[in-house]
Amino acid sequence: MKNKIVNLVRSDILNLSPYQSAREEYTYNKACFLDANESPYGLYNRYPDPFQNKLKIKISKIKNIGIESIFIGNGSDEPIDMVYRIFCNPRQDKVLIFNPTYGMYSVYAAINGVDIIYQKLNEDFQIDNKSIDILCQDKEIKLIFICNPNNPTGTIIAPTSIEKILNTFNSIVVIDEAYIDFCPEYSWLPKLKRYPNLIIIQTLSKAWGMAGLRIGLAFMSPDILYFFNKIKSPYNISEVNQREATEILKDQCEFQTNIKLIKQETIRVVSETEKLSIVTKVYPTQTNFILVEFKNAQRIYDSLISKQIVVRNRSSQIPNTLRITVGNKKENNTLIQTLKQLDNE
Ligand SMILES: *Cc1c(COP(=O)(O)O)cnc(C)c1O
């Protein structure tokens, strides 16, 4: 990439003098803290560590990446929003999004007044390599989002396509790896250092089973991290969430066991679903969900809902499809039984 990061940042952000939180200058645990207007009483009376150091140390070890490259957000939606705010001038810069994909890239683009260029993935849900060359030269595009593996399709985007984008695009590339713990061999994290314009987003919400804690991870060069830290809300991750997440991350064993179970169940749900005559296609998946094409997805969706089985109707993006999350054995049995009943009607 020819551009320096500072030359890509919005001037409002470059010129911003950030809020200095009271606790940033003093990191010792024991002191007479009369600086932040906290109450001296109560269980959670003190503001949390604004930079989540303990949690970052843990993540640094698990992900094998330096703390100087880690940002922690209130869910991964927070860093997605922040990328727009740091790099995209409203009503001027554009974002490139490959459809069908995760909806929040468009939502945050709209909130931040950023125009979207949609490029459709081909029928194998891959990026069309011919269009990449042209799009990567488009000076108006400031940002490219790639969801890998992609939601709702469950597919891996060809590494050659991603590499081509990283090598030819002269601005920021975001790879959203929300489901990467189900297929870690496809992560771009080991190559982060090669690409100063790359931001990799992950989350503890999916494979790690901590959706309720709202912990999103973003990995990037220290040059970009500087601006994330500059604009972040001072205490964006609560004390309770920092502590709980650090604790749960210690149990690698349970994490690996759960992933194994989910993978076994995914294979079973796929093979049971493929047998049904109401089903026309089950897309291959690298994640904990499967995209299933039905003869009549709406009918199946409504029938499942009436039996209190909630799946995601993705038919507006990909005709006649439902996205089904793989649950535990019992949940999957309920789903399969119900689908079999519908198959016989
Ligand atoms: C679930 C999901 C996220 C959001 O995760 P949170 O960390 O819970 O905000 C981000 N990207 C994709 C593609 C997802 O599917």
The ligand as an SDF file (V2000), in Angstrom:
LIG
                    3D

 15 15  0  0  0  0  0  0  0  0999 V2000
  -22.3350  -12.1010   14.7760 C   0  0  0  0  0  0  0  0  0  0  0  0
  -21.4840  -11.3230   13.8570 C   0  0  0  0  0  0  0  0  0  0  0  0
  -20.7910  -10.1830   14.2710 C   0  0  0  0  0  0  0  0  0  0  0  0
  -21.1220   -9.4500   15.5460 C   0  0  0  0  0  0  0  0  0  0  0  0
  -20.6380   -9.9500   16.6380 O   0  0  0  0  0  0  0  0  0  0  0  0
  -20.6770   -9.1670   18.0230 P   0  0  0  0  0  0  0  0  0  0  0  0
  -19.2560   -9.2370   18.4370 O   0  0  0  0  0  0  0  0  0  0  0  0
  -21.5960   -9.9410   18.8560 O   0  0  0  0  0  0  0  0  0  0  0  0
  -21.1260   -7.7550   17.8130 O   0  0  0  0  0  0  0  0  0  0  0  0
  -19.9180   -9.5610   13.4030 C   0  0  0  0  0  0  0  0  0  0  0  0
  -19.7620  -10.0100   12.1580 N   0  0  0  0  0  0  0  0  0  0  0  0
  -20.4400  -11.0750   11.7030 C   0  0  0  0  0  0  0  0  0  0  0  0
  -20.2420  -11.5120   10.3120 C   0  0  0  0  0  0  0  0  0  0  0  0
  -21.3230  -11.7560   12.5340 C   0  0  0  0  0  0  0  0  0  0  0  0
  -22.0210  -12.7820   12.0470 O   0  0  0  0  0  0  0  0  0  0  0  0
  1  2  1  0
  2  3  1  0
  2 14  2  0
  3  4  1  0
  3 10  2  0
  4  5  1  0
  5  6  1  0
  6  7  2  0
  6  8  1  0
  6  9  1  0
 10 11  1  0
 11 12  2  0
 12 13  1  0
 12 14  1  0
 14 15  1  0
M  END
$$$$
